[in-house]
């Protein structure tokens, strides 16, 4: 059985979010399980030359996209048992960023059509194509239109339903080269426009989301962003499978960025990493004071408004606060001002840094994720891997990965309502436990012993693939 992952980004080649982590880890886990696995993605300008130097040219073909006929080159690279294919077209992908261009619809329409046309260069057709988010949503549609849907099965994963690929209805034919009947019969029609995500969901064979709770939440308008009717229509083929993390990459015992490695069996190095983090960020050396951290995109749905609302009261607690990330300007400016207001107690790092993120995961005591919605979330799992107890709202994957603390059990502190007072209450409960050093050590070891590897999730995906492929 052969599986082809179609994605718009993948670690270690290019990344803007959690999708890249999934695309860099799940295929490798499937390959370890004996599945012939490949990944196909665009060849962006930002892919490092060191990777490009290792690629071999497979061949080229012409891809039709409505009235356009575009060059498509294909490059190949082998890495950790997975074959990576890169779709080359400089007109669409030789740009500084991955997304955010006026013609993103056309760019990823081309990529989807290229995947559906690429089989002569691959030498064979895969049994299953696993599509991810709206950028690959037209692949099941193009396969159905070409008559290949019966031979090639498709799985579609919703990583975040908020991003849908919505365009004017006139683009269906002129931009994407698809017939009007796909609008008239409701396959792509969406409130007078077309929706690429809807087309993919309607035409694929199976749908997955990145956590069981998120799969249930998508039945409600608050989480589904207008797609609840589509989810209801496709509910018979929907399943939630929890993401994992790359436990080799996120390992405090081998992380090269840490001052002193440590493990669940011997957590002593974490205190050293905490001291060094404080020194690096200008935080005061306060005995018995916890460090609470956020590594996040600064956006409202990540719970930033709760933190802003509760911040003066947070600073009355025995804690220091560290945040790393970028996002909406109002939040960036707020945290900068809080750093000035509370010198030695607040550190605002308006950037992205892999090194600093590792040092924060290792040096912090608490990890705050008060998200309004969180399809899966990886940060809370990484934090636990580093022995940092999460404080999270009970939504999506946060609910599925963090078990509420009680004496002798649990891995973190949770709150149900999207409310600043409830978040503050969870922080206060965490600090009460933190004051009990023996109990806190037991909690830390439970966090570090939790299994968030991809092996379990890969086994669940493998069942879906085998069912579809009849093997």
N, C-alpha and C positions, 0 to 999 in steps of 0.2 A: 504493500500500500504506500502511495506517495501523497504527501500533503504539501501544498504550496501556500505559504503565508503571503498575502498582499497587504502591505502597510505603507504609510506615508513617512514613517521614520522608524529607526531602529538603532539601539546601542550596539556597538560602539561607534557607529558611523555618523549619526546625526540624531539630535534630541531636542525637543522642546517640552516634553511632559512624560507622564507615566506610560503612554502607549509605547514609546521607544524602549522603556525598560522591559515591558511585556514581550515585545518583538525580539529583544535581545536574549531573553531567558527561556520562554516557553518552547520555542523551536529546538533549543539545545537540549531541554529536558526530554522532548519527544524523541530526538535523535538518540539519546542515551537509552531510551526504552525500545530502540530498534526500528523506529519509523523512519523511512526515507523522507527527509524534511528539507524544504528549500524556502527561502524568503525572497520576495521581489519588492523592490522599492525604487524610487527615482534616484538618479545620480545627480545629487545637488552639487552646486559649486562649493558648499561648505564641507563636503566630505574631504578629509585630510588627504594630502598628496601621498602620504605613506601608505594609505589604503589603496589609493588609485594605482600606485606602482605595483601592487600585488595582484591587480585584476588582469584577467585575460579577456580578449575580445572574442565574443561568440559569433556575432554576425549582425546583420541589420535587415530591416524590412520597412515597408511603407504602411502606415496606419491610417485608415480613413476615419475622419471625424466630420460628419456632415459633408460640406462641400470641400473640406480641407483634406489634403493628403500629406501627412507629416512623416519625416524621417524618424526612425526608432532604432537606435543601436542597443545592443545588449552586451553587458560585461558580466564576468563571473569571478567569484572569489570563494574559496573554501575556508571555513573557520569553525573549529570545535565540532566537527561532524556535520555541520550544516552548510549547504550551498546557498550563497547569496547572489542574487541576480540584480543588476542595476540597469534601469531603463534610462538611456541617454537621449536627451533632446535639449540642446543648449538654449533654444528659443524659450522653452518652458521652465527649465530648471537651472540655467546658469545665472543665478541671482543670489544676492547675499543671504536672504532668509528663506525659510521653508514655506511660510504662509504669509497672508496679509496683503496679497496683490489683487488688483481689480479683476484680473482674469483667472482667479483661483478655480472657478468652475470649469473653465476650458482646460486649464492645466491638468486637473485631476480627472476630467472627462477623458482627456488624451491618455493619461496613465491607465485608467480603467479599461479603455478600449485596447490599449497596447497589451495589457495582461490577457485579455480575451483573444488576442490575435497571435500571441507569442509562441504558441506550441510548436510550430515548425522549427524554430530555433532551439527549443528545449529538447527536441528529439522525441518527445512523447507527451501525452496529456496526463496531468495529475489526476488522481482519484478524487481528491477534495481540494478546493480552494477556500482558504480561511480568510475572509475579508474583515476589515477593521475600520469602523467609523465612516463618516460620509465621504471621505476622499476616495474610498474604494467601493462605494455603494452601487455604482453602475455596473460592476463586473457581473453580478447575477442577472441583471437586466440584459446586458449584451449577450451573455451566454444563452439566455432563453430565446432571444431574437435570432441567434445564429443556429439554433437547434441543438446546441451542445449541452443544454442543461440536463438532459437525461443521462449523458455519459459522464459529466463532471458535476459532482455535488458541491454545494456551497454552504459554508457556515459563516454567519455574520455576527461579529461581536460589537455590542454597543458599549463603548468605553465612557461616553458622556453624551446623553441624548440632547443636551442643550445645543450642540453643534450639528446642524441638520443639512446644510447645503441647499438652501432655498433660493430659487431664481424665478424670473418671470416666465410665464407659460410659453411665450414665443421661443424661448431658448431650447425647448425640447427637440425641435427639428433643426433649427438653424445652428445651434451650438453643439448639441450632443448627437445629432443624426438619428433620432428615434422617432417612430411614427406617432401621429396625433392620437391614435386609439389608446396609447398608454396614458394619455391624459384623460380621454373621454371615459375609459373604463375604471378610472380611479387608481390605477397602479402608481402614478406619480403625482396626481392632482392633490393640492394641499392649500385650502382656503384661497383658491383662485390663482395660485402659483404652482410651480412644480417643486417637489422636495426629493432630492436624490436619496436621502436616508430612507424615506418611505418606499421608494422604488426598490431599494436593496432589501428591505425587510419583507416586502410583499413577494419578492421573487426568489429569495434564498430558501434553502431546505431546512436549516435550523438557525435559531437565534440564541445567542448567549449574552449575558451581561457579566460584569466583573465581580459580582457578589450576590448571594441568594437574597439578601434583604433588598438590594437595589432592584432586583427582578420584581419583587413584590411592590416596591414603592412606585415603579413605573406604571402601575394601574391607576395612579392618582394624578390629577392635573398639576398639583403643586410640584411634583418631581418630573412629570413627563413633558412639560413645556409644550403642551398642545397635542402631543402624540399619543395620548391615552387611548383614543379610539383605534389607532393603528395597532397599538400593543394588544388591545382586546381582540382585534381581528386575528392577530398572529399568536395569541397566547398559547395555542396548542403546540407550537414549536419553540417556545421560549424556556430557557433554563438559566439559572444563576450559578456561576462557577467562580469561586473566590480566587483572585490573583495570588501569586506568590512573590517572593523577592529572590534575587540572586544572593544566596547565602555565602557564596565564595567571595563576591565583591564586598558585601556588607558583613564583615567579620572583625570584631574588635581584637581578635587574637593575631590577625595578620595585616590589618589596615596600616598602610605605610605612613598615613598622615598623623597617627597618634603618637604622643610622646612616650607612653608606656602601654603596651598591649595588655589585655586581660581577657578572661573567659568566665563562663558561668561557674566553673569549679574554683576559680581564683579571681575575684573581682577587685583585688586590691589596687590594681593599676588605674581604676576609674578615679580614685581620689587624686592621683597625680595628674591625670588629664584635666580634672576640674580645676586644680590650682593653675595649671598652665593656661587654660581657657580664660580664667579670670585675669591673669596677667596680660594676656594678648589683647583682651577687649577692654581693659581699664576698669574692671569691676573690683570693688573692695573685697579684701579678704575677711569675710564675716563668718565666724565659726557658727555652725548650726543653721545657717541660712541656705535654703535650697535655690537652685537656678532653674527657672522655668523657661523653656525655649519654644520658639516657633520657627520652622523652616517652611516657607509657604509662598504661594503667589498672593499678593496683597489685593484681594478682591472681596466684595461683600459676601458672596456665597461661601467663602472660606471662614466666615465668622468674624471678620475684622471689625464689624460694627459692634459686636458684643464686647470685644476686647477694648475698643475705644470707650464704650459706655462704662465699663467696669474698671478702667485703668486706675483712676485715683484710689479706689478702694483696694485694688490689687497691691498698690504700693504701700498700703497700711499693713500688709501681711509680711511675715518674715521670708521674703523671697527677692531674688534679683531676676531681671527679665532680659532675654536675648532674642532678637528676631533677625532672620536672614531671608532676603527675598526682594522681589520687585513687584510692581503692579500699579494700581491706581494712585495717581499723584497725591490725592488727599490723605491716603494712608501712609505713604512714604513720608510726607511732611509731618504728619502727626507723630510718628515714631521718632523722627529726627528731633522734634520739639520735646518729646518726653525724655530723650537722652540728655538734652540740655537742662531740663527741669530736675531730673533725678541723676546727677552725675555719680558715677560709681555704682549705680544700681540698675541702670538701663543701658543696653548696647543695641543700637540700630545699625544694621549692616545692609544697606540698600544695594544689593548686588547678588550675583550667583557665584558661588565658589564651591567646587567639590571638596577641596581641602578643608575649608572652614566648616562646611556642613558636617563632615566626618568628626571634626574636633568638637562641634556643638553636640552632636548625638552622643559622643563619648563623655563630654564634660558636664552635661546638664543632668539634673535629677528628675525633672518633669518635662513632658512634651505636650504642649497645648494644641488641640485641634478641635475648635468649637464649630465645625462646619454646618452651614445651613443644609447642604447636601454634599455627599461624598460617595460617588459610585463604588469605589473600593478604597482608595487611599493606600499609599505605600509607606508614607513617612511614619505612621504609627507602628508599622511592623519593623521598619528599620530601627526606630527608637527602642523598641523592646529588645531587638537583637543586641543593642548596645547597653542594655540594662537601665534604660531611661523610661520611667513609668508614664504612660499616656493619660492625659485628661481629655476626654472626647465627648462629643454629643452622640447620642445613640441614633445614628443614621447610616444607611448603606453599609459599606465594608467596615466602618468603624464599629458598628454594632456586632458584626460577625467576627471581628478579630480581637476585640478587647473585652474580656470578661470582668464584670464589676468586682471591685475589691470587697472582701469580707475577711475577718480574721482567719488566717491560714489558707486563704484561697483567693483567686482572682489575679488579674494582671494589670489593672488600671482603675481609673475613676471616671464614671460616666454620668451624664445628665440627659434627660429626655426632651424637655421643652427647649425651644430656641429662645432662650431668655438669659440676660446678663446675670441676674441674681442666681439662677440655677447653675450657671457656669462658675460663678464665684463660690457657690457652696461646694461644688466638686473640688475646686482648688483648696478650699479650707479643709475638706476631709483628707485630701492628699497630704497636706502639711501636718495634720494631726498624726497621721501614720508615719510621716517622715521623722517626726520627733522621737519615735520609738526605733532606735537604731537596729535592734535585733529584728523587729518585725519588717523593717524596711529592707534589710538584707535578704530576708526570705522572699519578699515581693520581687526584688531585683533578680534573684535567681530564677523565679518562676517566669519572669519576662524573658530572660535570656534562654530559657529551656523550651520556649514555645516553638513549634515547628511551622515555619512559614516557607519552606522550600517548595519548589515547583513540582515535586514528584507526585503529590496527591492530586493537584489540579491537572497535571498532564495526563494522569490515568483517567480522569473524568472526560477530558477532551478525546482521548483515545477511544473510549467507548462510543462517543458520538460519531467519530470518523468511521469506525468499523461498522457501526449500524448503517450509516449512509452508503458505505462502499460494499456492504454485504460480505465482509470478510471476518 
